[in-house]
Amino acid sequence: FFQEVGGLQGLGELDISLRPSSRRDPSPWLDSLLSALHHLPALTDFAMQRWLLSLQDTERLDAFNKESKRNVRFDYCFSTPKPDGEEPVEQWGGSKIIKKRET
């Protein structure tokens, strides 16, 4: 999917959230997603609820906005692993919106 996004250049919002009972790790495809986002210049909101992002994954999303000078709002859930093998703690998060100053 992410390789053929050229026809979606006017897309402003995208939601790939999972069903409420599902949780998945997006790490296998996150690099492809970030590469594809460069071809979606109008995209400002990207929902990916119930995908369990690691701290590294969330940092990569934030880095995308900084490096590409974009302002995409990512809406996601990230998991904090527990060292004793218990279930990870899920927390809802999202990237910060950086308001551009008008001149």
C-alpha positions as CSV (number, residue, x, y, z in Angstrom):
1,F,0.0,0.0,0.0
2,F,2.6,2.6,1.0
3,Q,4.5,2.2,-2.3
4,E,1.6,3.4,-4.4
5,V,0.5,6.6,-2.6
6,G,1.1,9.0,-5.4
7,G,-2.6,9.3,-6.3
8,L,-3.4,10.4,-2.7
9,Q,-1.4,13.6,-2.6
10,G,-4.5,15.7,-1.6
11,L,-5.3,13.4,1.4
12,G,-5.5,15.4,4.6
13,E,-6.5,12.7,7.1
14,L,-5.8,9.0,7.3
15,D,-7.0,6.6,9.9
16,I,-5.5,3.1,10.1
17,S,-6.7,2.4,13.7
18,L,-7.3,-1.2,14.7
19,R,-10.6,-2.6,16.1
20,P,-11.0,-2.1,19.8
21,S,-10.1,-5.7,20.7
22,S,-6.9,-5.7,18.6
23,R,-3.4,-4.6,19.4
24,R,-0.4,-4.9,17.0
25,D,3.2,-3.8,16.7
26,P,3.7,-1.4,13.7
27,S,7.5,-1.7,13.7
28,P,7.7,-4.0,10.7
29,W,6.1,-1.4,8.4
30,L,6.8,1.9,10.1
31,D,9.8,2.8,7.9
32,S,7.7,2.3,4.8
33,L,5.0,4.5,6.2
34,L,7.4,7.3,7.0
35,S,8.9,7.1,3.5
36,A,5.4,7.2,2.0
37,L,4.4,10.3,4.1
38,H,6.9,12.4,2.1
39,H,4.6,11.8,-0.9
40,L,1.5,13.0,1.0
41,P,2.1,16.8,1.4
42,A,-1.5,17.6,2.4
43,L,-1.6,15.0,5.2
44,T,-2.1,16.7,8.6
45,D,-3.8,14.1,10.8
46,F,-2.8,10.4,11.0
47,A,-4.7,8.1,13.4
48,M,-3.1,4.8,14.3
49,Q,-5.0,3.9,17.5
50,R,-4.4,0.5,19.1
51,W,-1.1,0.0,17.3
52,L,1.4,-0.4,20.1
53,L,4.3,1.8,19.4
54,S,7.6,1.5,21.3
55,L,9.3,4.6,22.7
56,Q,11.7,4.3,19.7
57,D,8.7,4.3,17.3
58,T,7.2,7.4,18.8
59,E,10.6,9.2,18.6
60,R,10.8,8.3,14.9
61,L,7.3,9.9,14.3
62,D,8.5,13.0,16.1
63,A,11.7,13.0,14.1
64,F,9.8,12.8,10.9
65,N,8.0,16.1,11.6
66,K,11.3,17.8,12.6
67,E,13.4,16.5,9.7
68,S,10.7,17.0,7.0
69,K,9.6,20.4,8.5
70,R,6.0,19.0,8.5
71,N,3.3,19.3,11.1
72,V,1.5,15.9,11.0
73,R,-0.5,15.1,14.1
74,F,0.0,11.4,14.9
75,D,-2.6,9.9,17.2
76,Y,-1.4,6.6,18.7
77,C,-1.0,4.3,21.7
78,F,2.4,3.4,22.9
79,S,3.4,0.6,25.3
80,T,5.9,0.8,28.1
81,P,7.5,-2.7,28.6
82,K,7.8,-3.9,32.1
83,P,11.1,-5.6,33.1
84,D,9.5,-8.5,35.0
85,G,7.7,-10.0,32.1
86,E,4.3,-8.6,33.0
87,E,2.0,-7.1,30.3
88,P,3.2,-3.8,29.0
89,V,1.5,-0.6,30.1
90,E,-0.5,1.1,27.4
91,Q,-0.6,4.8,27.2
92,W,-2.4,7.0,24.7
93,G,-0.2,9.6,23.1
94,G,0.2,11.8,20.1
95,S,2.7,14.1,18.6
96,K,2.8,17.7,19.5
97,I,1.2,20.2,17.2
98,I,3.7,23.0,16.4
99,K,2.0,26.1,15.3
100,K,3.7,27.9,12.5
101,R,4.0,31.6,13.1
102,E,2.5,33.7,10.3
103,T,4.5,36.6,8.9
